[in-house]
Every structure is written in C-alpha cells, then in structure tokens.
Amino acid sequence: QSQLRNILRRIANLSGFCANFLLLSLSISLCFSLSLSLFLYLPWGSMQAITIEDDVGLVIENAHGLRALQNRWIPDSVFGETYCAALAEAQWKFCERAVFEGMTKWDESMRVIQSARSGPEASGSQDFEEDRLPERLNAFTTIAARLETLEAGMLTFACGEAKGFTFEAITNELLETYTEIHEFPSSELTDLEKLFLEFVTGLKMYQALLETFRITLYDIVSECAERMQSMEDIHSICGRFPSPRDFSFSHTFDCILPYLVALQDHVLGSLHHVLRGPDDIEVLFLAFAHSERKNPDVAIARYNATSMRTIPQGTPEIATFAQMIHWFGFGGSGELFEGSSLASLSRFSLHLPLSGGYDGTFSRYYTGSMVARVRKFAVSAVVDLVRLVCGDEAKLFEDGCGFNIPFSSAIMKAIQESEREDSSPPANNFSFTLCDMSGVNLKQARQTACSAGVRVERILFRDLLTTSLPTPEYFANTHDAYLSFFVWHQTCDSNHLDVLRRNFQFALNVVRPGGFLSITEPTSANVNLEILINLVDREGYIPDSLFLSTSGLTLQHVMVPFHSDQAAGPLVKIPWRLPAFSRGFGFESGNPLYVVQSFLVITVPMDQLPSLQNALDQGNLSECTSIFRSTTPQHLPFDQLFEVAAGGFQ
C-alpha cells in the first residue's frame, strides 16, 4: 500500500507538471500569435515608431506610431476585437506617459523659473530669463514659462487687479505658443513633451474662456431671464464668482485645476439655473450672441479658441493624441486616469454631472433634441439613398465611428424597420467597415454595432489628421457609401482646408461611381454653441465657403482619378450635392448650426471639368447633368436624386 501511494503521488505530480507545461505553452502560443498577427499587419518601415512585445502586444514609441498604423485594413473575423484592444491599450499608455512625464518636467521647470526670478542676479521682474536655464530644459521651460505668465495674468484679472488686460491679446499669444511648440525640432522637444505642452496650452485657453464669463455672465443670464419673462433676481442667480484668493497655488501643474473646476461649475450652474430645459437652447444661443455684440474683445477671444487647431505639419498625430486626452481624461469620461498614476488629478465636469445640478452632461442636455433631429434626418437620407442607388446589397464605410453610438447602428435599425414594413432588401445584405483613430472607440463601437445587428466586415484604423499619406490602391471603389457624422470639424480650422479636401478625396476614392457620401457637421454659425459646450474639448467647424456654398467648392481640388477601359479619355470622380437629401438645422433667426450634406459620386471626363464647374457656378443644372450622365452609371434614378428640396431650415 505504501509503494502504491508513492506511485500514485508521482503520477499526480507528473500530471500536474504536464498540465502546467501545457498551460504555459498555450499562453506563449497565444502571445506569439497576437504579436505575429499585429506584426504582419504593420508596414516594414514602422518599427522605429512601434514595437511588438509579447506581454502587451503593441507599444507606441512616438507620435509617428499612429502613422505607421494608418490605413491598416483588419478583417473583423480574424482578430478585430484583439486588435482594437491592443491599440486602445497602447494609445492610453502613450497618453498617460505624456501627461505623467510632462507634469514631472513642468514642476521641475517651475522650480527653475522661480529660482531664476528670485535669485541674487534677478531684476525683480516676472519676465523670464532664458539664459539662466540648464540646456536640457531650454525649449520645454521656455514654453512653460510663457504659459505660466499668461496664467498669472488671468489670475490677476480675476482678482480685479489687471490693467490694460484684453482677452484678444491673451488668446492670440496662446495661438502663437501653440504653433511655436510644434516648430521645435525633436532634438529640443520630444513628441511626448510637445503633446503635453499642446495639451497645457489648451487648458490655458480653457481658463481664458471661463474668465470671459466674469464679463458676460450677468448679461447672458439677464437676456435669458428677459426672454423667458423670469422674475428671479439676476444677482442671486449669478452669485459670487470663485476667486483665486480662495485657492492655494504652489507652482505645480495641477494646482490650478481645482480653481478651474470651481469656476466652470459656477458658470454652468448659473446658466442651468436660469433655463427651464433643453427647449430653451435658442434663448441661450441668442443671449450668447447678444453678449458678444456688447463685448467684441470676448467675441474675438472665443473665435480664436474655436479656430486654434493648428495642425502640425510634421507630426499631425500629436493633435490626435491630445484629443484623446480630452475625450478620456480631463474633459471627458476620466477613464484614462482611473487606476493610473494620474488618478488623483481633478477632472472637469463638461461630460460629467454637475455636483448640484442635473443628471447628464451640459452639451447633451441642451443640444440633444436638436442633434437628435439632425441625426434622424441624416439616417433617413442614407436609408433612402441606399434604396435608390445601391440595390439589394451594399457595403457602407463609416469614418470616425465614435465611442458610444455608431451611425451605422442607427442606419441598421432603420433598415431593419423598413424591412419589416415593406419588401425592402434583407438587412443582412448590408455590411459595414468601422473606422476610427482611437482603439477605445473602435473596441466599443464594434461591440455596440454587433449587438445592434450590424454586420461588421472590417475594422480600419484611420487618423483623419494623417491625410497626407497616399490612400492604398486596394481601397479604391470598394464601398457603395461613405458616412461621416460630426467628425470632420475636429480636423480643421479656417487655415487648414487642405485636410478637409484630402478627406473628401479619401471618401471619393473609397466609394464606387454611382455611390454616395453622407457628411454631417456643425457650421461656423455654431461657434457660440461650441464655446458653450466644449470649453475643454477643442472643437472646430466646417467653413461656410466649403460646405454651405456649392460655388465655394472647387471640383479641381477634390477630384480623384478614375480608370475605365471603356472611356475615350481620362475620367475623374467628383462629389455632386443632392439638395433633396441635404438640409440645414438651426433657428429661424439665423444661419443653420448643423448641415447634413449628401453627395452623389459621379464620373466626368477630365477635359469637361472646367465646363462643369462653370455650369455649376451659374446654377445651370440641366447642362451639368448632360455632362456627367454619359459617364455615370445609367441605372441611377436621376430624376429622383436631383429633386429640389423644399422648405428652409428645420
């Protein structure tokens, strides 16, 4: 019996060893499989920007890492979820590293600056003395000192002690600082340092915008109360603004954050108090416009804030990472900081419930009903166009699918409803490519879309700012429709229309002739609303000259070549606006705040493009259609597509 027990014990030990060995082998195999899969989908020249590690899967070393991943076409059935998760983890770690290392360097720079200002050789002036700095901190500390000086000036204004202070001057200098950050070579400022300083510049712009309410809040609340015939006391609603004297400032990066959070809560809380609900958004919008007419300095500063997105020519991806920090960090959900070395930092409540206010975000609460109407029309237009031009099946490309509710989910729901109501093509005949520049967005959007019955065929990483890279040839003419909902405005300002034009070219490249584009964006008339709801998350707009006026869109700029064996000469693809499937949304008292634009993708002979542009400028629709009818798919119902839309702004 004793010998039998020993034999059985040895067998058990051997079995345990074999089980552990098999488990270890399986783990190594899975890690290797993930790394190999990721490796195979990366271009050969990307290894300096990205590294593959067994335990992580993907590590982004610098901003060019996003460029190395650009246009990676991932079949969802292969490892879409794994890829999205690895990309999200790598992006978050890069952002967290930039903020953590930047904070450490910022605090060190502040100690150097304070020492230089208070040392025996200092003149007593608060001006920064660059030659007193160690060489390794020169560029970083130069920018940090400038931002700190601007912050100090705004705090002095908040205390009522500033003389000759203007918000126009402050915001202009912030714009100059933002541009200068990206002019430093990488030998003086690393990508991580540029990302952090760009983000801090955005926070200082946010501080400037909040301080403008010290001038305008009373007028805004008074205007709202008058329009709503409220009898409440305006002074009690506005109350006492938080004062910098109520807070302790220690020259560390995060010392300003509690003050800014309190200032924001005061402003948004006062606005929320005077309004009865989301239906009063027009009252609030008009009150903002009225206050800016009375205060041109504030109006210029707010315009500067919405147009501050200067896109770095060498590394536009830095702006993309900064946007992630806003979305998931300080101005967003805060998920970036949870469980990390940044968990103790104060976060802003633009996308979180106010402490004593309402249950929901300020932007969603007051603009939700209008955005819902915009979305409803855009979905309806897409479904109708799918029926008219795509036939029984279609491949749709959603660019910038976002985090929470992909546009594709709403479209699929509408298609499923129409399938039940009439003899529409089965919903499973439609497939989608989901595209975004954030791994977090792709991961969540994919899960949401799949649960809504969307057939996700491919996952695509695409950064709309990195548009200078050529579009791979295998993208051409692969989809029947291109969809974008509130995406393009985040990639431009009035000085960078080249990015918008390249986005148009990408969309045209992806869609076959006879397909369509659906693009929904805010306009420049939306500046007041963007200031109200996006103080932290810097947003832009689509310039009127590009998006609202057909004559402002130069076909020569957005055309893409199209090769056809049947054509006598070279053809080009261009977007042709469909009035019946386009609409502006806003208030009757002004221009539209949001615009849904639908375009038919048509082909025309290259040598006919000037004639088409001339006919377009003159509004001669019949001549236009005669030019492209012969080279555009003949099955299209042109009479239905080119109906003139009735009615004004909705």
Buried (B, 14 or more C-beta within 10 A) or exposed (E): EEEEEEEEEEEEEEEEEEEEEEEEEEEEEEBEEBBEBBEEBBBEEBEEBBBBEEEBBBBBBBBBBBBBBBBBBBEBEEBBBBBBBBBBBBBBBBBBBBBBBBBEBBBBBBEBBEEBBEEEEBEEEEEBBEEBBEEEBBBBBBBBBBBBBBBEBBBBBBEEEEEEBBBBBBBBBBBEBBEBBBEBEEEBBBBBBBBBBBBBBBBBBBBBBBBBBBBBBBBBBBBBBEBEEBEEEBEEBBEEBBBBEEBEEEBEBBBBBBBBBBBBBBBBBBBBBBBEEBEBBBBBBBBBBBBBEEBEBBBBBBBBBBBBBBBBEBBBBBBBBBBBBBBBBBBBBBEBBEEBEBEEBBBBBBBBEBEEBBEBBBBEBBBBEBBEBBBEBBBBBBBBBBBBBBEEEBBBBBBBBBBEBBBBBBBBBBBBEBBEEEEBBEBEBBBBBBBBBBBBBBBBBBEBBBEBEBBBBBBBBBBBBBBEEEBEEEBBBBBBBBBBBBBBBBBBBBEBBEBBBBBBBBBBBBBBBBBBBBBBBBBBBBBBBBBBBBBBBBBBBBBBEBBBEEEEBEBEBBBBEBEEEEBEEEBBBBBBBBBBBBBBBBBEEBBBBBBBBBBBBBBBBBEBBEBBBEBBEEEEEEBBBEBBBEBBBEEBEEEEBBEEEEEEBB
